[in-house]
Amino acid sequence: MNGPVSDETLHAFVDGELDLGEREALLVRIQSEPELAHRVCVVRGMRDMLKLAYAEPPAAGSARIRPQGGAMQRCALGCLVLGVGLFLGWMLRGIDGQASVASAPALQPAGLSRVSLAGQPDPNRVMLHVDSAAPERMRVALDEAERLLDVAEREGRIMQIEVVANSHGLTLLRAGSPYAARIARMQKRHANLHWVACSQTIARFRAEGQTVELLPSVRHAPTAIGEIVTRLQQGWTYVRV
């Protein structure tokens, strides 16, 4: 494995999707290239943050926000661990989240948890992540998207919303979705509302013999975690529904 390593390759490496030869070649480079090791550390750390931030469901009516608050220091610690045991990662815990809530009026608690890597969460760029086909979860994702967009419109702000679906949450964006008509109406009304499906999930379903057809407005991302990490690096706020 020679030349620059793409972010997509790093996401696949962290998710265990590379074949043995590619993985071993990348491991050799990681051990000799500190900058590459740091990039892997960041991707692994943010993936672990997203997974572990929701290890326990939030109490009803509450929101847990994990802003940056020491993220770089924890990343540095993670890189040291990487050199010793490789990929033990680190976990971000809630650190003085209340100040961040106050700075983002459009993200007031709505029974959902929010994660941001920015000191001041951006109320105008929000990802909503759906990984369940439970009707109430899919409905909440749509309700929250509309609520945020309506608030922004009333306040004269330009809002960007991205709904990312993977695993069984892909049901929301498949042809025949129980919310297909509502999604079409929302898309027509809000130009800055985008729908993203995980290609990894699509490939898995097709390998199981399923026919996967998505709604017309949906775009593909190589992996859901890759899309989420990329957006977090760009300053977006993440909401798992």
N, C-alpha and C positions, 0 to 999 in steps of 0.2 A: 504494500500500500504506500504509494509515493504521492507527492504533491499535496496541495492544501486539503484539509479534511472539512467537508461540508457540515453544516449544522444538522442536516438530515441524517448523515452518517453517525454523528455523535448521538442523536436521539435513538437511532436504531441500536447502537452499541449499548447505551444505558438500559434500553428496554430488552436487551438480550436477543435481538432480531438478526444480528450478523451471523454468518456461518463461522465455523471454527477457525478456518484459515484467516479470514478477515479480522476476526476478534484478536487472534494471537498477534497479527501484524500490527494492529492498532495498539495493543498493550505494549509492544516493544517501543513504539514511538512515544507513547505516553510517559514511559519511564525515562526517556532521554530528552523530552521536549517539555519544559516547565509550562510554557504558554498553553500547549495542548492539554496538559494535565489540569490546568486551571479551568479551561473551557469545559472539560468533562465534569469537573467538580461543580461548576455552576449549574450545568444541566441536571446533574444527579441531585444536587441540593434542592433545586426548585421542584423537581419531580417528587422528591420525598416530602417536601413542604406541602405540596398539594395533596398527596396521599394521606399524610399523617395529620394534617390540619383538620381532617374530617373523620378521624378514627372514631370519634364519639360524636353523635348527632347533637346539634345545638338545641338548647332548651327552646320551647315554643315561644315565639315572639321576641327572641333575642338575636343579636348578630355579633359574631366574633370576627374581628378584623385583625389581620396580622400585617402591619406595615413593615417597611424596611428595617428600622430599629435594630442595627447591629448585623444586618445581613452580610456585609462585606467581612466583618470579623469572623462570622460563622463560616463563611466560605473559605477564608484563610485556614481556619481550623480544619475544615473538611479536606482541604488540599494536603495538609500535613498527614491527616489520617489516610488519605489516598496513597501517600508514599509509603506508609507502614503496612496497612491492611487492605488498601484499595477499595474505595466505595462504601465505607460505612455511613457516609453522608452525615447530615445534621438536620435538626428539626427546628423550625421557627415557631416560637410560642408568642402568645399575645403580649405586646409590650406597649403600654400606654396608648391603646387604640382609641380611646374616647376623643382625643384631640383630632384624630383623622376623621372620625364620624362627623364632628362639628364642621369640618372644612368641606364636606361633601353633602350639601343639602339634598341632592337628588338620590342619595344612597342611604336614606334613613332606614332604621331597622324595619324589615318586613318579614321576619321569621326566617331570613336567609343569612348564611355566613358569607363573608367577603374576605378576599385576600388581595393585598397589593404589595408590590415591591417599591412603591414610591412613598416618599415621606408624606406627601400630600396626595391621597388617592384622586385620580382624575375622574370627576363625575360625568365626563362627557365621552368616555371610552370604556365600555363595559362588556365583558364576556359572560354569557350565561351558559353553564355546562349542564347538559342532561345526559345521564347514563342509565336511565331507568324508563321502562315502558309503562310504569304506573300512571294511570290517567291523571291523578292529582298532581304528580310531578310535572308532566307535560303541560298541564293547564297552568300551573304556577309559572312556568318558564314564559309562556305567552303573556300571561297577566303582567308579569314583572317587566317584560320588554315593552309592552304598551304603556305601562305606568311611567316608566323612565322616559320614554319618548314623548309622552303627553306633557309631562312636567317640563321637560326641556323646551318643548314648543311654546308652552305658555310663558316661559321665562326668556324666550328669544335666544336660546342656545342651540348650537348644532351638536346633536348627539349621535354617536356611533355605537350601535349595538350589534354584537355577534353572538348568535346562538350556535354552540358547538355540541354535536350529538355523537355519541359512540356507544358501543355495547348495545343493550336493548333500547337505549334512548334513541337509536336510529329510527325506531318506529315513528317518531314524531315527523321525520322528514321523508319517509318513504311514500311512494304513490299509494293511495288508499288510506293515508293517515286520517284518523278521525278528526283532525284539525286542519285538513288540507284547504278547505274553503276559507277558514279564518286566516291561515298563513297567507293565502293569496290576497285577501283584503288588506292585511297588515303590510305586505310587500308593496302593494299599489299605493298605499298611503304614505309609507315611510321609505324614502330612497336610501337612507343610511342604515337600514336594517338588513343584516346579512345572515345567511344560514350556511353552516359548515358541517359536512359529514366526514367521518373518519374512514379513510380508504382501507385501513387495516381491518376494521370491523366489516366493511363490505366484502373484502377478500375472504374473511373467515366465514361469513354467511354463505357466500357463493361456493366455497369449498365444502360446505355442509349440504349443498344441493339446493339452496334457496335462490329464487330469482329476486334480485335487488334492483328496483327501479326507484329513483328519487324524484321528488317534486322539481319542477323546472327551474326554480330560483336557487337551488342548492349547489354549492361548489364543494369540491373535494379537498381535503388536506391529507397528506401522507399518514399522519397519526394525530389523534386528538391531543395527546400530551405535547407533541411537538408544536402544534398550533397554540396551545395554551402558554407554553414556555416562551415562544416567540412574542406573543402579545404582552406577557408580563415584562419581558425585557424592553418592550416598547413603551411601558408605562401604563398599560391597561389595568383595570381592576377586574378581578376574577370572582365570579359568584357561582358556587355549585348549588344547583337546585335540588 
